[in-house]
Amino acid sequence: MNKAQQRKLVKAIMGPLPMMYGTNTVQRLMGFHAVWHLFDGEAGLRNAGWSRNGIWRSRRDFSRVFGIEVQDA
């Protein structure tokens, strides 16, 4: 798959988000979403060693980009 095909696939799946926020941001927040649910939320992430500020910042960014709270997604 070449770069043009990759861009077309990402655009089809994610819509305008990667163009608006950048693919790295969208990828980071999707990873945060997965980890949030794997560790059962904030308490699990804190027990795994995540900082309170890091969790808060990621929750804020997730909500801003996707328009929904991470626990509701």
QUIVENFEN-V212442 format. One line per field, one symbol per residue. phi: phi as a letter, one per 40 degrees, with the letter a starting at -180 (. if undefined). burial: b if it has 24 or more other C-alpha atoms within 12 Angstrom, else e. Layout:
phi=???
burial=???
This chain:
phi=.cccccccccccccgcdcccbgccccccccccdccdcccggccccccchccdccccccccccccccgaccccc
burial=eeeeeeeeeeeeeeeebbeeeeeeebeebbebbebbeeeebbeebeeeeeeeeebeebbebbeebbeeebeee
